Amino acid sequence: MKVVYLGRYNPSDILSGPEKVARRIFFIHAQENETEFITYFFDGNQHGLWKKLFGHETLAMENNGKVVRCGIVSVLFRLMTQRPDVIHIINYERFAKAALLYKRFSKTRIIYTVHGIAAYENSNFKSVPAKYMENDLKTEASLFKYADKIVFLSEQSLRIAESIYEIDKAKCVILPNGIDEEFHSESTKNFDSTELNIVFIGNIERSEKGFEILKDALSSLEIDFKLHVINSGRKGSDGKIFYYESMDTKELAAFLANKHIFISSGSYEPFSLSAVEAMASGLVAIVSGDTGMSRYIDNGINGFVYETIDTQQIPRIINQLQSNRTLLRSISNEAKKIYSTLSWRKVYELYKELYK
């Protein structure tokens, strides 16, 4: 069974959620199989038209896997050369339409992992030129129509997709994202400290992440706390709020080791890789019902899920944890168990079943 991956490959150590999924699944597959990851010449300022059409270069080697960057014509040529049984479009990019074209004259199967609904995001949260919005709508519709399997990260994400597109639910499967081993380490938390350390991870300029809503919810707290905001696009502090730039996996794991609470206050979060990584690190996750990974939380046992529209539940939960440190410690210990369910190896095995 030959699998080729298509999507955005980021060679750095600081990765977005979709980029991390691509790297981790490809890396594990390449440990056992010869494979390729095909990516594209995205930067129009750096790469001219010729490269975007006909360019081809090797970016990296991962075990038995090769990462190649191709122009759109070269993508088709590469697929014809590799003749894969399965093309896994592992994160959304417009150039993936080349795989649909190749599918027309081959017996390949296409698996598409949906990290977000581009048309929904473009209409509600992003400032996107009309021509790109139309392109995304057509590309996404084609992927949903012609993919043999569609992997959604949550029921919430599937419902949003169904509100925009006609989707054959028989092709759909719900699979999670995974957790790096670095987050499954010994905790250095001080549960007896009077100060609670709270973590929020996300771009604070994106309204759907709910940072302003969180700030308002925390303003009523009279306890001793610090709010640590990562991937904020800024550095420094503002009263009890401390801002940090993006971190790589090892830096983030070390940073979380002594923190207590993680909050996802977004109104649109198809999964939240950050939330499960925080749980594996022993943080008590407080997440909105619109956070896709919320299905892994048993309320009051290994975390908390609150109704998205009732953000005043956030300070009530925090006050409860502040006054009951036995509960804080107990939920922290239960939260860490999520790693045994969502290690990358176990998540890869779920994808491996789809490849058969």
N, C-alpha and C positions, 0 to 999 in steps of 0.2 A: 504494500500500500504506500504509494508515493504522495507526499503532501508538500505543497508549495504555499508559502505564506505571502500575502499581499497587505501592504499598509504603510504606515509611517514608522520608520526605525530610527530611534534616537540613540546614538552611541555613547552619550554622556551618562553620568551617574545620577543626574537629577531628572526625573521622569514624571510626566503626567500619568494619570491612571491608565488610559488606553495604551500609552507607550510602554508602561511597565508590564501590562498584560502581554503585549506583543513580544517583548524581550524574554519574559519568563517562560511562556509556553513554547516559543521557538527554541530557547536554550535547552529545555528538557527534552523536546522532541529530537533535537540534534544530538543529544547524548546517545540515542538509540538508533537513529536513522540518518541516511544521507538526505539532505533537504536544502531548500533555498528560501531566503526571504527577499522578496522583490519590493523595492521602494522606488521613489520617484525623485526627479530633480525639482524640488518644490520652490526654491528661492529664485524668483524671476530676476532679481537684481544681480544675482551671482551667476546664474546659468542662462545662456541665450537660447533662442528658438531651436537651433540645431541640436543642442543637448536635450532639450525638452521633447524632441521628436526621436532622435536617433542615438542619444548618448548611452554609454554603458561603462560601468566601472565597478570593481569589487571594493566594498567598504570594510568588510570584516569577515573573520572566520570564527565560528562558534562550534567547537567539537567537530561533528560531521556536517555542519551547516555552513553555507556561504551566504553572505548578505551582498546583494548586488543592487546598484542604483541604475535605473533605466529610463530612457525617454519612452514616450507612449508607444511608438512603433517597436522599439526594442523590447517592451514588455510582452507584446504579442509574439515576437520572435523567440523570446526566452521561454515562454510557455510552450510553444511548439517544439522547442528543443528538449525541454524537461518532460513533456507529456505527463503531467501529474494526474493521479487518480482523483485527488482532492485539491481544490484551491481554497484555502482558508483566508478570507478577507477579515483580518483580525482587528482592524480598526478602520473607521470610515475615512475614505479619501476618494475624491472624484475620479482619479485615474483608475480606480477599481473597475470602471466600466469596461476596460480592456478584457477583464476576465469574463464578463458576460458575452462579449463578442467571441472570444475563444470558445466558450461553451457551445456556441451554435454549431460548430463543426467538429466537436470532440465529444467524448463520453465522460468528461470530467464532472465531478460533483462540486458544488460550491457551498461552503459554510460561511455564514456572515455573522460576526459578533457585533451586536448593537450596543455601543457604549452610551449613546444618546440619540435623540431624534432631531436630526439637523433642521428639518423644516419647522418643528416646534420651537427650537432654540432661536432660529433666525427671526421668527415672527414675534417672539415674546421677550427675548433678552439681549439680542445682538443687533448691532447696526451694520447690516449687510447690503451692498448694492443689489438692486433688483435683478440684474442678470445672474448674479451668483445665487440668489435665492431661488430663481427659476431652475438653475442648473442643479442645485442640491435637491430640489423637489423631484425632478425627473430622475436623477441618479438614484436617490433613495427609493423611489417607487419601483425602479427597475430591479434594484437589489432585493427588495421584499418580494417582488413577483417571481424572479427567476432563481433565487437561491434555493438550494435543495433543503437546507436546514438554516433556521434563523435562531441565533442564540441571544436571548434577552437576559439582562442581569436581574430583572425583577418583574413582578406582575404589574407594578406601577408603570414601568417603561412600556410594557406590552400594551396596556390600556391606552396610553397616550398615542402610540403608533396606530392603534386601531381606530382612534378618533380622526385620523388624517388619511390613512390608506386602507385599502382592502387587503387583508392579510389572511392567508390560509393558516389557521391555528394548528392544523395537523403537522405543519412544518416547524412549529415553534417549540423551543425548549428553554427552560429557565436554568441558567448555570451561574454560579457565583464567581467573583474574583478571588485571588488567593493572597496569602500572607507570607512575607519573607521570614526566614528563620531568625534573622537578627532581632525581630520583635518578640521572639519567644525566648526571653532571657530572664535572668534573676532580677526581680524588682528591687529598687532602692528607695521605695516610698516610705515616708514617715507618716503613718496614719494617725499619730498622736499630735501632730503639729496643729496649732490653732489656725494656720493659714492653709487654705485650699488652693491648689494650682489647677487652673482650668485651661483647656486647650481648644482652640478653634483653628481649623486648617482650610484655607480657601481664599480666593481672590475677593477682597472686600469690596471691590468696585462692581462686582456682578450681583445684581439685586436678588437673583434667585438663590444665592448662597445664604442670604438672611443675616448678614453681619449687623446691620443697623437694627434689625429686630432683636437680635441677641443683646446688643448693647442696651437697648431700652429695657429688656427683660431683666438684665442684671443690675440695672440702676436702682432697683428697690432693695437689693441685698444690703444688709447691715453687718454682715460677717466679714472677717478678714480673708480676702482672696486676691489672686492675681489672674488676669486673663492673658494667655500667651497666644498670639495670632501669627501663624506660619503661612508662608506663601502670600504675604500681604502686599507685596510690592513696595514695602517701605521698611525702614529700620528705626529703632528708637522706642520711646515710651510716651504715654499720655496718661498720667495718673496711675491707675491700676492696670492699664492695658500696655502690653509689651509686644512690639512688632519685630518679626524676623523674616529674612528672605527664605526662599525655598531651600530645603536641605536634601542631601542624598540619603539613601536608606540607612547607612550606618550612623550618620549624624542624627537623623530623626529618631532612630531607635534609642540612642544614648540620651537624647533630649527628653523622650517620653518616660524614661525609666523611673523618674522621681515625681511625675505628675499624677494627679488624682482623677480628674474628670475630663471627658471629651464631649463636646457638644456639636451636633449637626442640626442647624436651625433652618436649613434650606427648604424651599417650597418645590424644588425640582432637583432630585439627586438620584439618578438611576440606580446607583449602588452605594457608593462611598467606601472606597478602598481605605481611606484614612481612618474610618470608624472601626473597621475590623482589625487594622494594624494597631490602633490604640487599645482595643479590647485585649488583643494578644499581649500587649505590654502591661496589662493590668489596670487600665483606666476604666472608670465607670462611664459607659456611653449613655448619653441622653440625646435621643435622636427624634426628629419629627417623623410623623407617619408617612411623609413623602420621601423618606430616605429608603432606598431599595433594600439595603441590608437589614432593615428593621425586622425582617422575618426570622433573623437569627437571635433576636432578643426575647427572652422570657421575662416579661415585665416584673421588675422588683427582685428578680433572681440573679440575672447576669447583666442587667442594664435597665434602661427605661425608654419607653416610647410614649411620646406625648402627641396630642392632637395638634396638627400644624397651626390651626387658627387660634389655639389657646396657649400662647407663649408664656402666660403667667404660671403655667405648670413648671417651667424651668426653675424659677427661684424657689418654688415650693419644694421641688425635689432636692435642690442643693441645700436648702435649710434642713431638710430631713437628714441628709448625709452628714451635714456639719454637726448636728446634735446627736447622731447615732453612729459613732465611729466603728462599732462592731458590724453594723450593716454595711458601711463603706468597705471595710476589709473583706467581708464575706462576698459582696458583689464583685469586688476586684478579683478575688480568687476564682470565682465562677467565670468571669469574663475571659480570663486567660485560657480557659479550656477551648475557646473557639479555634485556636491554632490546630488542634488535633483534627478538626473538621475541614479547615480551609487552608492547609498548607498548600503550596504551589504544586507539589507532587500529586496530592489528592485531586486538586482541580484539573490538572493535566490529564489524569486518568479518566475524568468525565469527558473531556474533549476527545480522548483517544477512542472512546466508545463510539463517538459520532463519526470518526474517520473510517470505521470498519464498513 
